[in-house]
Amino acid sequence: MKHRNAIICACLALVTACGGRNTSSNVEAPGDGQPAKEAVLEAGAALLQDKTPLRAFNVYLDGFHFYNGNLQAQMEAHHYVQQLNEDVYQAIIFDGNGNKAKLMGVEYIITEKLFKTLDDSEKLLWHSHHHEVSSGTLIAPGIPDIAEHELMEKLISTYGKTIHTWHTDQQRPIPVGAPMIMMGFTREGQLDKALLASRDKRFEINTEEIKKRRKDIPLPAVDPLANAWEKGKVRQLVVSSRADSAVHKH
């Protein structure tokens, strides 16, 4: 197992150099051009400041989300992922993979083992990854097929909690509005075909072929409280004058 994981890690280390810069951001942020003084400051910071937390986000995944409660509001999501340990991952999500990509939100990913420890109300906020993996719509661009396949074997039984803070899919040039809980697709026919075709063309891939290559990955039993939107139990965030719920350790 250790040897197998080492192979995966070695291949994933190449991700930052592959499969990127083919998807532009959805919006152009308003504002004046960057003054020369600030450009020099950024250049110096790039050379002198340590970026350890950012360098740890070394796995690139491309997939799709929709707003919890609104299956028709769909968008492509570019995830840059860090594996904290065997059971927990964290991801930064952008609306593109170029140098002007906008930070859309975050996703926390946990294994089935940890998901089972959550209380019932918390589980309603999470989605499964079983269909995203088995359908071929979740990809890790630029890494060898064998490494991607083994990565997907690990991800297929995980659960994600995703929050978008900048809704560039709605052509909002700045991050206005309430953060929103996002969900993942759970069956064929939900994801917009044009959205998928556009992604496949840019990455020069065929999702149907990827789906066939993953047929040998066993489908897990999905916790009935995940993907709660399917059962009409939609949970969404709103702006409120009430104290932060985290204060009360909900």
Sequence and secondary structure as in RCSB ss.txt:
>XXXX:A:sequence
MKHRNAIICACLALVTACGGRNTSSNVEAPGDGQPAKEAVLEAGAALLQDKTPLRAFNVYLDGFHFYNGNLQAQM
EAHHYVQQLNEDVYQAIIFDGNGNKAKLMGVEYIITEKLFKTLDDSEKLLWHSHHHEVSSGTLIAPGIPDIAEHE
LMEKLISTYGKTIHTWHTDQQRPIPVGAPMIMMGFTREGQLDKALLASRDKRFEINTEEIKKRRKDIPLPAVDPL
ANAWEKGKVRQLVVSSRADSAVHKH
>XXXX:A:secstr
 HHHHHHHHHHHTTGGGSS S S  S    S    HHHHHHHHHHHHHS  HHHHT  EEEEEEEEETTEEEEEE
EEEEEEEE SSSEEEEEEES SSTT  EEEEEEEE HHHHTTS HHHHTT EE HHHHHTT SB TTS HHHHHH
HHHHHTT EEEEEES  GGGT SS  S  EEEE   STT S HHHHHHHHHHHT  HHHHHHHTTTS      TT
SSGGGGT        SS  GGGGT 
